[in-house]
Amino acid sequence: MSTTWYRVAGTDELADGRVKTVVAGHRSLALTRVGARFGALDNRCPHQGGPLGEGSIEKGMLRCPWHGYDYDPLTGEPPAGFSDRPGCFRLEVRDDGVWVEVPDEPEHVRTVSDVMVETMVEWGVTHVFGMVGHSNLGFADAMRRQEEAGRLTFVGIRHEGAAAFAASGYAKLTGRPAACFGIANNVLNFHAGNLANAR
């Protein structure tokens, strides 16, 4: 398996006994420091998905902020008698900072969500307003790929109702269709306002 090294922090960015969230490629990690040693753990607690990078180091253990489960901050080892542990990544402290080695992402396999977003773009939708949440992550990831390709712009909104108004306003002002993206029912609703004029 191929891997890549990423610089995630300067050696002076993290104080002794602290933890912070860092990014290596597309992977979110919890970077810890105990004395002069650093640790890099998967930022997702294996129990409830809590962000370990928002936790704290208490009595020498990294505590999950969601339910208080403890892990060794350098290795991810749980207390004796427990087996669940977050992934631990190899790291090096170099002259220019802390570097972490992570596996390269596998080549993307096209999904139904990809086909749906590609179709939406072919219909002329260039802007999507909405919220990303647990029920629509696959579709959101497909939109991210189209955004990286320069074919789509996603605008994050704090409420689905506001997203609907934003899509409506965009369509009325530009004469082009826009889309509203919501969490609750994982449905993408197209605003039809001025759609006929846009074609």
N, C-alpha and C positions, 0 to 999 in steps of 0.2 A: 504494500500500500504506500502510495506517495504521500509526502507530508510537506508542509511549508512552515517556515519560522516567521513569526510576526513580532515586531516590537510593540509591547502593550503599555509600557510605562517607563518613566525615568526612575532611577534607583532612589531618588529623594522625594518621589511623589507620594509615597505611602509610608506612614509612620509605623513604628513598632506596635504590634497588637491591633492593627487595623485591617479592614477588608474593603475592597471597592470593586465595582463592576467594570470590566474592560472588554474590548472586542478584538477578536483575532479572526480576520476574514469575515465570515457571516456568523461566527460562533461567539456567544456571550459567555464570559468566564468570570469567576469570582477570584480575584487576585488577593492573596493574603500575605501578611508579613509577621513573622515571629522572630524577634531579634534581628540577626542579619540574614535570615533565611526567608525565601519567598515560596509560595505555593500557588498553583493554578488549578482550580477545580471547575467542573461544569457548573454553570450558574443556576442550574435547576435542581432543587431538592428532589430526590427520587420518590418522596412520599406524596406531596401535594403540589409540587411544582414551584414552591416558594423560591424567590430570587436570593440565593445565598450571598450575592454581592451586596445586598442591603442588610445582611445580618451583622452580628457583632462577635468578637472573640472574647469569651468570658471563661475565666479559670482555665485558660489554655485550649479551649475548644471553640470551634466556629458554630454559632447557634443560628438555626434557620429562623428568619423573622416571622414566619407564618405559624409554626406550631412548636418551636422550641427544641427541635431535635438537634443533637450535637454531632459534630464531625471533627476529626483531626484537621486543623487548618492547612497543613502541609501535604497530607496524603489522602484525605477524604475518608480515612478509616472511622467507622462508627464505634461507639463504646462496646466493650466486651458483651457478647451474647446477641448482638444485632448484626445483620448481614447487608442491609441496604446501604449503598454508598454512592456518592456522585463520582463521575469520571474525574481522573487526575491526569494532568498533562505535564509533559517534560518541559522544563524551562531552564534558561541559562541567564545568569547575571553577567552582562558584558559592560564594557567601558561606556557605551552609549545608552544603557538601560536594560530593562528586563525583557527577554524574548521568550516566547512560548511556541512550542511545536504542536501543530494540530493536523489531523488527517485532511487531505484534500477532499473536496466535496465530489461525490460521484456525478457522472454526467447525468443531466436532467432527462427524465423520461416524460414525454408529452402526456398531459392529462386531459380529462374532460374540461376542467376549468380553463386550461390553455386554449382549447377549441372555442369555448364560450367567449373568452376575452378577445381572442383573435377575430371572432365573428363581430363582436361589438365594435372593434376598431374598424373593421371593413365597412360597417354601416355608417361610419363617419363620426363616431364618438371619440373625442380626444381628451375630454375632462370627466373625471369621476369624483363626486363629493361623497364622503361617508366616513364610517367608522370600521376599524378592524377589530375583531374579537374572536373568541374561541370557536364560534360556529362558522366563520367564513375565512379561515386562515389559508385554505387551499386556493380559493379564488383570489384572495389578496396577494398571494405569492405569484399567481399567474399575472396579475396586474403589475406587480413589481417588475417582472421580466419584460413586459411591454414598455414600462416606463424606462427601464435601462436601455431598451432599444430605441428610445426617442419617439415612440408612437403614441404614448398616453401620459397624461398628467393626473396624479391622484392628489386630492386636496383633503386632508384630514379635518373632520368636523366633530364637535363634541356631542352632537345629538342628531339622531336620524331626521327629526323634523327640520332642523336647520339645513341638513344636507339636501332635503327635498326642495326647500326654498332656494338654496344656492343653485341647484341644477335648473330649477325653473327660471331663476333670474338670468343664468348664463344663456339658456336657450332663447329667452326673450330678447336679450341684448345683442346676441351674436347671430341669431337665426340658425344656429347649429344645435344638434341634439347633445344633451349632456346626460349623465347617469347619476343615480342616487344609490348608494351602497349601504345596506344596513346589517345589523347583527342579529336581531331577534329571529327573523324567519329566513335569513340567508338568501334573500331574493334581491336581484338587481332590477330596479324599476327604471325604465326609461321615461324621461319627460317628453311628452309628445308635442309640447308647445312649439309652434313654428316649425315643426318637423317637415311639413309639406313644403314650406318656403326654403328649407335648407337643401332640398333635393333638386 
